[in-house]
Amino acid sequence: MKAVRFHAARDVRVEEVAPPSGVLLPDDVLVEPFVTGICGTDLHEYVAGPIVTPATPHAYTGATNPQILGHEFSARVKAVGSAVSHVKAGDRISVQPLLFPRDDYFGKRGLYHLSPKMACVGLSWAWGGMAEQAVIKDYNAQPVSNSLTDEQAAMIEPAAVAMYGVDRGGVTAGSTVLVSGAGPIGALTILGAKAAGASVIIVSEPNPNRRRIISEIAPFAVVIDPKTQNLLEVVRDLTEEGVGVDVALECVGLEASLNACVDAVRRQGKVVQVGLHIKRASIDAMQWALKDITLEATWCYPVQIWPRIARLIASGTFPVERVITARIDAADVVSKGFEALLDPAGNHLKIVVRT
């Protein structure tokens, strides 16, 4: 079968690999992926990997590179192991890609995403979504209703990342919110904040193409260019008595963005780290103290969030499909996928790959 595999930095290949064979383990599910999103993590691997893909056998799964990519995907069930009862052949599913022990400190507390042994389908597992077939575990297979399209089902994974940030910020009906950075996760965070009931959403994004896209998919948001506009003045104008936003969601992973969020949030407000920081950030801790703020950090998502995200999407409250800006075939994944997403012009947010 054909599969998209990561070998090394700037070395992603579409190649023939052996399909899954042999008897399924009791808790295995064999699936045929429909569509798979290219994630920021995939891009990081493409540019500078291996980072999270395993150069040596993974501690939990034993997987090693070359790695079949793809952890944001929907699929149809082809066959199930003897112990699987919640899905059957022919069912459509969204894949919750995290793999983890259930008997370590975090697993016993239901905090599966925090296990130090956690792995991920499409990053540190023998299979991934950018292939004609894949084997996942029973708990990875999340059934979806016919009210969700294949693309919407694939988008539950990145939507879960965004909504977890919204949840950690305590965004609720009437909240005032700043989203710093309008990349794919930033865009989903904007939609997620609206779904949670935020009444004022300010978006800070320097890239003109991304500002244009956000203005189209989220016309309710106030979108500004922090290079030419004064973010704090906008925040003061749009918040009661100019106190600042209730919640600032940092979706870039840069020091300047983090500090802008601290500046913009009101006293006793919350700043949420949603974008991953790959460098140390210098901060003004005294300002944090004077404003009595709370900083919330996020990693992945609690896996129990899946049904809730699916219901929000199905209801039309969380229109995640708006973030998709291109659909490509696996054969074009490098030129029209990875390279297109790395273009500094920022013409794309989310590109999905048909398998």
C-alpha positions in Angstrom: 0.0 0.0 0.0 1.0 3.6 -0.4 2.1 5.6 2.7 3.6 9.0 3.5 6.7 8.3 5.6 9.1 10.6 7.5 12.7 9.5 7.1 14.6 12.7 8.1 14.5 16.4 7.9 13.3 17.5 4.5 12.9 13.8 3.6 9.3 12.8 3.5 8.5 10.2 0.9 5.4 8.6 -0.6 6.3 5.0 -0.9 5.1 1.4 -1.0 5.0 -0.4 2.3 3.5 -3.7 3.4 -0.1 -3.3 4.7 -1.0 -4.6 8.1 -1.0 -8.4 8.1 -1.7 -11.2 10.5 -4.3 -11.7 13.2 -5.5 -8.6 14.9 -4.8 -8.4 18.7 -8.0 -8.5 20.7 -8.0 -4.7 21.2 -6.9 -3.8 17.7 -8.9 -2.0 15.1 -7.9 -2.1 11.4 -9.0 1.1 9.6 -9.0 2.7 6.1 -8.3 6.4 6.5 -10.4 9.0 4.6 -8.6 12.3 5.1 -5.7 13.4 7.3 -4.7 16.9 8.3 -1.1 18.1 8.2 -0.3 19.3 11.7 2.3 21.8 13.0 4.0 18.9 14.7 4.4 17.3 11.2 5.8 20.5 9.9 8.4 20.7 12.7 9.5 17.1 11.9 9.7 18.0 8.2 11.9 21.0 8.9 14.1 19.8 11.8 13.2 16.3 12.7 13.4 13.8 14.2 12.0 15.6 17.2 9.1 13.5 18.4 9.3 10.8 15.8 11.5 8.0 17.3 15.1 7.7 16.2 15.4 4.8 18.7 12.6 2.5 19.7 9.8 4.3 21.6 9.6 3.4 25.3 5.9 2.4 25.1 5.3 1.3 21.5 8.7 0.3 20.2 8.2 2.2 17.0 11.1 3.7 15.1 11.6 5.8 12.0 10.8 5.8 9.2 7.4 6.9 10.5 4.1 6.9 8.6 2.7 10.3 9.3 -0.8 11.5 10.1 -2.5 11.9 13.5 -5.4 14.1 12.6 -7.7 11.7 10.6 -11.0 10.1 10.0 -11.4 6.5 8.8 -13.7 3.6 8.1 -13.4 0.5 10.2 -12.3 -2.5 8.2 -12.0 -5.2 10.9 -11.8 -5.4 14.7 -10.1 -7.6 17.3 -12.1 -10.1 19.4 -12.4 -7.8 22.4 -13.7 -4.8 20.5 -17.4 -4.1 20.8 -18.1 -0.4 20.5 -17.2 -0.3 16.7 -17.6 -2.8 13.9 -16.6 -3.1 10.3 -18.1 -0.4 8.1 -18.4 2.2 10.9 -17.0 5.7 10.4 -14.7 7.0 13.1 -12.6 9.9 14.2 -9.2 8.8 15.5 -8.1 9.9 18.9 -4.4 9.3 18.3 -2.9 9.3 21.8 -1.6 5.9 23.1 -0.8 5.4 26.7 -0.5 3.0 29.6 -3.6 2.8 31.8 -1.8 1.6 35.0 0.9 4.3 35.7 0.4 7.3 38.0 -1.4 9.4 35.4 -3.3 6.6 33.8 -4.9 5.6 37.1 -6.2 9.1 37.4 -7.6 9.4 33.9 -4.8 11.9 32.9 -3.7 9.8 30.0 -2.2 12.6 28.0 0.3 13.4 30.8 1.9 9.9 30.9 5.7 10.2 30.3 5.3 7.1 28.1 2.6 8.6 25.9 2.9 7.9 22.2 0.9 9.0 19.2 -0.5 7.3 16.1 1.3 8.9 13.1 4.2 10.1 15.2 5.5 7.3 17.4 3.4 4.2 16.4 3.9 1.7 13.6 1.0 3.2 11.7 -0.4 6.6 10.7 -3.3 8.3 8.9 -1.4 9.1 5.7 -1.7 5.5 4.4 -4.3 3.3 2.8 -4.6 1.2 6.0 -3.7 1.6 9.7 -4.0 -0.4 12.9 -5.1 1.5 16.0 -6.2 0.5 19.5 -9.8 0.2 20.5 -9.7 3.4 22.6 -8.4 5.3 19.6 -11.5 4.5 17.6 -14.1 7.2 18.3 -17.4 6.5 16.4 -19.0 9.5 14.8 -22.5 10.1 13.5 -23.5 10.6 9.9 -24.1 14.3 10.7 -20.4 14.8 10.6 -18.5 14.8 7.3 -15.2 12.9 7.0 -13.3 16.2 7.1 -15.1 17.4 10.2 -14.3 14.1 11.9 -10.6 14.5 11.0 -10.6 18.0 12.4 -11.7 16.8 15.9 -8.1 16.3 16.9 -6.8 19.8 16.3 -10.1 21.2 17.6 -9.5 19.4 20.8 -6.2 21.1 21.2 -7.8 24.5 20.7 -10.8 23.8 23.0 -8.6 22.5 25.8 -7.0 26.0 25.8 -10.4 27.6 25.8 -11.4 25.4 28.7 -8.3 26.1 30.7 -8.9 29.8 30.3 -12.4 29.4 31.7 -14.0 31.2 28.7 -17.7 31.4 29.2 -20.8 33.3 28.1 -19.9 37.0 27.9 -16.1 36.6 28.2 -13.8 39.0 26.6 -10.9 37.2 24.9 -7.7 37.9 23.1 -6.2 35.3 20.7 -2.6 36.0 19.8 -1.7 34.3 16.6 -4.1 33.1 13.8 -2.4 30.0 12.5 -4.4 26.8 12.3 -4.6 26.3 16.1 -5.2 30.0 16.6 -8.1 29.9 14.1 -9.7 27.0 15.8 -9.2 28.7 19.2 -11.1 31.7 17.8 -14.0 29.5 16.7 -13.8 27.6 20.0 -13.9 30.7 22.1 -17.0 31.8 20.2 -18.6 28.4 20.7 -17.9 28.8 24.5 -19.9 32.0 24.5 -17.2 34.7 24.3 -18.9 38.1 23.5 -15.7 40.0 22.4 -12.9 38.3 20.6 -9.8 40.2 19.6 -7.3 38.6 17.2 -3.7 39.8 16.9 -2.0 38.5 13.7 0.8 40.2 11.7 0.3 38.1 8.5 -2.1 39.9 6.1 -3.2 36.7 4.4 -4.1 35.1 7.8 -5.9 38.3 8.9 -7.9 38.1 5.6 -8.8 34.4 6.2 -9.8 35.0 9.8 -12.0 37.9 8.8 -13.8 35.6 6.3 -14.2 32.6 8.6 -14.8 34.5 11.9 -16.4 37.8 10.9 -17.4 38.4 14.6 -13.8 38.8 15.6 -11.9 42.1 15.7 -8.7 41.4 13.8 -5.7 43.7 14.1 -2.1 43.9 12.8 0.1 44.3 15.9 2.8 45.8 13.7 0.7 48.8 12.6 -2.0 49.0 15.3 -1.7 49.4 19.1 -3.0 46.2 20.6 -3.4 47.6 24.1 -5.5 50.6 22.8 -7.8 48.2 21.0 -8.1 46.1 24.1 -8.9 49.1 26.2 -11.5 50.4 23.8 -13.3 47.0 23.7 -13.3 46.1 27.4 -15.3 47.6 30.3 -13.5 50.6 31.8 -10.5 49.6 29.7 -9.4 46.9 32.2 -8.3 44.3 29.7 -9.6 41.0 28.5 -10.7 38.2 30.8 -8.7 35.6 29.0 -5.7 35.9 26.6 -4.9 32.8 24.6 -1.3 32.6 23.3 -1.3 30.5 20.1 2.1 31.4 18.6 4.7 30.0 20.9 6.8 33.2 20.9 8.1 35.4 23.8 6.7 38.6 22.3 3.2 37.0 21.9 3.3 35.7 25.5 4.2 39.1 26.9 1.6 40.8 24.7 -1.0 38.5 26.3 0.1 39.4 29.8 -0.1 43.1 28.9 -3.6 42.7 27.5 -5.2 40.6 30.2 -7.1 42.3 33.1 -6.0 42.0 36.7 -6.9 38.4 38.0 -7.4 37.4 34.3 -5.9 34.3 32.8 -3.2 33.8 30.2 -3.3 30.4 28.5 -0.3 28.9 26.6 -1.8 27.1 23.7 1.1 27.4 21.2 4.2 25.4 22.1 7.3 27.4 22.9 10.5 25.8 21.6 12.7 28.5 23.1 12.9 29.9 26.6 10.8 33.1 27.1 11.9 36.1 29.1 9.0 37.4 31.2 8.3 40.2 33.7 7.3 38.2 36.7 6.7 41.3 38.8 4.0 42.4 36.3 2.4 39.0 36.7 2.4 39.6 40.5 1.1 43.1 40.3 -1.8 42.0 38.0 -2.4 38.9 40.1 -2.9 36.9 37.0 -3.1 33.1 36.4 -1.0 31.4 33.7 -2.4 28.1 32.4 -0.2 25.8 30.3 -1.6 23.0 28.1 -0.3 19.8 26.6 -2.4 17.9 24.1 -5.9 17.4 25.6 -7.8 15.1 27.9 -9.0 12.3 25.6 -12.4 12.4 27.2 -13.1 15.6 25.2 -13.8 13.8 21.9 -17.6 13.3 22.2 -18.1 16.9 23.3 -16.2 18.3 20.4 -18.1 16.0 18.0 -21.4 17.3 19.3 -20.3 20.9 19.0 -19.3 20.4 15.4 -22.5 18.5 14.6 -24.6 21.3 16.0 -22.9 23.9 13.8 -21.6 25.7 17.0 -18.0 24.9 16.2 -17.5 25.1 12.4 -14.0 23.6 12.3 -14.2 22.9 8.5 -13.9 26.6 7.8 -10.2 26.3 8.8 -9.4 24.0 5.9 -7.9 26.0 3.0 -6.8 23.1 0.7 -7.4 19.5 -0.1 -4.6 17.5 -1.8 -3.7 14.0 -2.8 -1.0 12.1 -0.9 1.2 12.1 -4.0 1.4 15.9 -3.7 2.0 16.0 0.1 5.5 17.6 -0.1 5.0 20.2 -2.8 1.4 21.1 -2.1 1.3 20.3 1.5 4.5 20.8 3.6 6.1 23.4 1.4 2.8 25.3 0.9 2.4 25.5 4.7 5.9 26.7 5.1 5.4 29.6 2.7 5.8 32.8 4.7 3.0 34.4 2.7 0.6 32.4 4.9 -2.0 31.5 2.2 -3.0 28.4 4.0 -4.2 27.4 7.5 -5.1 23.7 7.4 -4.3 21.4 4.5 -5.9 17.9 4.5 -4.5 14.9 2.6 -6.8 12.4 0.8 -5.5 8.8 1.1 
